[in-house]
């Protein structure tokens, strides 16, 4: 049999071997939380817990014995997930509370309810996020993605900070993304992308919101250190994940992501770094860092700009109308 006849088969075989080898590399290079620490007596709040990595994180932490508060926009879906978590873990200390991050009023109401019912918060996981096909403003006149992914969590953390500070060794975890590196410039004066020809690409806004999550983490860690407490805050990239957040994307982008999904993490795999930051002893005193695959990673130069983080903090306080009593 001539080489020309065998060549197509050899090419196909090489491609298959390459794809398999790449998949194995992806799997074995993934970070996995190895801590077996239990969380009995601990209180956890997770935003966006009804799907994806939020749901997997909730299941894991409930399985470790934590009291888990599911901060959900959709209460019906939240109650369904609550029952699933109880069935999976046997832990019935699962609470569902309404929280719509796209409404500052909802954030304030949620926080007020928590402050009435909870004397301590051990772990706050700012997990919720969204993508939209085009920019739009919320009822608060903030860009929807920016508010859901960043401003809502900024306000929520502020409102709960008093309890977090009085809870020994409490942890704040902010979900970001490696996609933040695609944000090359953050114009604080145009944070809502209202200027013409800005924010037309939905991923431009998404990248900006994820940079903001890291800058927020950086600035908050500095303030926490100055206060001298034991509360830590860290940001993370969960990895490229097959998740419902991709649904609003255009058909061609979804097709491309579908083809790439063979190399993406499952939500359970994607939740590992969040879980690691929530429970591992080795990060108990680590703060102000950016993690990926359960280890410290290097965020973009923009996301490490301390002058920018200070400016972002100041404009964020104004845009969420932070009151004197809320500082």
N, C-alpha and C positions, 0 to 999 in steps of 0.2 A: 504494500500500500504506500503510495507516494506521500511525501511531506505536505504537498498542497492539499491533499484530501484530508489529512489529519489536522491541518492548521486550524480550521474553525473550531474543532473540538478542543484543541489545546488552548485556544484563546478563551473559550467559555470556561474551561476548567481553571485557568489562571484567574479569571475574574471571580469565579465562585470561591476559590481559595483565598483571594485577597479580601473579599467581603467577609468571609468567615473569620479570617485572622483579625480584621479590623473590629468586628463585633466582639471577639474575645478580648481584644485590647481594651475596648470601651468598658466591658463588664468588669474586668479585673483591675481597672484603674479607678473604678468608682469608690468613693468614700463610703464607709459603713460605720455606723455608730456601734461601738463595741461595749459601751457601758451597760452594766446590768443594774445600775442604781434604780431603786424604787422611789416612788413619789407619794407615799401615804402621808396624809396630812398637808399636802401641798395643793395650792389653788392655781390653776392655769386658765388664762383667757386666750382664745384663738379666734382671730377674725378670718372670715372666708373658710369655714371648716366643713362645708357641705360637699366638697368635691376635691379631686386632685391631691396635692401634697398636704393641704390643710386637713382634709379628712383622714389621711394616713397618719399624720402627726397626732391628731386627736385620738385615734385608735391606739397608737403606741403609748401615749402618755396615760391614757385611761387604763391601759393594760398594766401600767406600773403603779396604779393605785391612786392617781391624782384625781382631785375634783376638777372637772373640765367644764368651763363655761364656753358654750358655742355662741359666738357673736355673729348672728345671721341676718341677712337682709330678708330672706324668705323663711318665715317661721314654720310653714308647713314642711318645707324641705328639711329645715333644721330638726324638726321633731322626728322625721323619718330617719335621719342620720343618727339622732340620739338613740333610737331603738336599735339600730344596727350596731352601734358602739356597745351598748349594754349587752346585746346578744353575743357579740364577739369577745367581750372582755369579762363579763359578769360584774362589772362596776356600774352601779346605778347612780353614782354621784355625777351625773351628766346634766347640766343645765342648759336651756336654750333661752337666749336673750336677743331681742331685736336690735339690729344695728345696720343702718344704711350709711356708709361712709361718704356717699354723695350728698348727704344732708348734714350740715353742721349742727342743726337742731337735734337730729337723731343721735349724733355722736354725744352731744351734751346730755340728752335724756338717758342714753345707755350708761354713761359714766355716772350720772346722778344715782341711777338705780343700783349700780355696782357699789358705790360708796355707802349706800344705805344698808346693803346686805352682806358685804364682805369686809372683814377686818384686816385682811392681808391678801396680797397678790404676789405669788412667788415667781410666776413666769408669765410675761405678756408677749404673745407672738403676733406681730403685725404682718399677717400673711396674705390678706385679701388683695386681689389685683384684677385688673381688667384691661382689655384692648377694645377699641371701637373702630369702625370703618372710617369715621371722619370726626373731626373735632366738634365739640358742642359744649355749652356751658350748663352748669348745674343751677339750681335755685339760688345758690349762694354767689352766682356770677364767677365761679371758678371753672376752669376747664375740667371736663368730667373725668378723664383719665388721671390728670394731675391730682384731683381731689380724692378719687378713690384709692389711687396707689400711694399718694404721699400726704396731701394736706389733711385728710381725715385721720390718718394715723398720727400725724404730728399733733393734732389737737387732742386725740384720744390719749396719747402718751402723757401729754401735759396734764390733763385732767385726772389721770390716775397716778401721777408721779408721787404725790404725797403718801399714798398707801404703799407704793413700791419702795419708797425710801425708808419706811418704817418696818418693812419686811426684810429680815436679815437675809443677805445673799440672794436677793431677787435678781432676775434676769429679764432683759428686754431684747427681743430678737426681731430684726427687721429684714424682711425678704426683699432682696434686690435681684439683680440679674447680670450676667456677664455682658448682656446687650447694652449695659450702661456705657461701654466703651465706644459705642456708636454715636454718643452725644459728644461732639467735639467742642461745643461752646454752650454755656448756659447763660442766657440773657435774663437776669433777674428782673429787669424792667418790662420784660415780655413773657413772664412766667405762665400766662394764660394763652399764649400764642394767638393773641388777637390782632397782631399786626398783619397786614397783607403778606401773602406768600410765606407764611410760617405755619408749621403744624399741619400742612396739607397731607403729608405722609404720616399715617397713624403711628408708625413705628418711631418717628421722630419724637413724638410726644411721649411714647412709652419709654424710650431710652432716657429722655430727660427726667421722667418721674423716678426711674431707677437710680440715676445719678443723685437725685435729691435724697433718696433713702439712705445712701451711703454718706452724703454730706451731713444729713441730720444725725446719723449715728456718730460721726466724727465730732460734731459740735456738742451733742448731748454727753458724750463720754468725757469731754473736757469739763463740762459743767458739773457732772457727777463727781469727778475727781476733786474738784474745788470744794464740793460739799462734804467730802470726806466719808461718805457712806460706803456700803458694801454692794450697792446696786451696779450691775454691769450692763452694757449694751453692745451688741455686735450685729453686723449685717452679713448677708450671705447670698451666694449664687447657688440655687438648687440643682442646676444642670438643665440641659435641654430635655423637656419632658412632654410626653403625650398627655395633654390635658385639655379640658373644656375651654380654657382661656383662648384657644386658637380658633374657636368656632366663628367669631365675627370676621376673621380675615377673608380676603378675596379668594375666589375659587382657584386661581392659579397659584397663589401663595399656599393655600391649603393643600393643593396637589403636590407641590414641592415638599411641603412638610410631611405629607403622607409618605412620600418616597424616602424621606430622610428618617422617618419614624422607626425604621429598623434599628437605627443606631441611637435612638433616644432612650432616656430612662423611663421606667414605669413610675407612677406617682409614689409608690412605696420606696423605690430607690431614690427618688428625688427628695423625699422627706428626711433622708438620713442626716444631712448636715443640720437641719433645723433641730432634729431630735438630739444630735450630738451637742449642740449649743445649749439645749434645754437641760440636759441631765449629766453630762460628763464632768468628772472632777477636774480633769486636766485644763478645762477652760473656766474654772470657777473664779479665777482672778484676772481673766483676760477681758479687756474692754477696748472699744473703739476700733476693732479690727473688722476686716472683710474676709469671709471664709468661702471656700469651695471644696467640695469633696472631703469635708471634715478636717480641713487644715487651713491655716492662714494663707491667703492668696494676696496678690498685689492688685489693688484697684487702679483705675486709670489716673493719670496725673490730675485731671480735672476733679475727680472725686476725692482727691487728697489735698485739695486747695483749702487751707485753713481760713484764708481771708474770704473766700467764696462761701464757705460753710457758715461763717459768722453773718454775712450779708443775707444769705438764704434764711437763716433763723429769724433775723429781724423782720424781713418782708413777710415771712410766714406768720409771725405773730400778728401782724397787721391784717393780713388777708383772712385769717380765721377769726378775727375780732376778739383776740384774747383779752379778757377782762382783767382788771387788777387783782381780783380775788382768785383768778385762775392761774396766775403765775406760780 
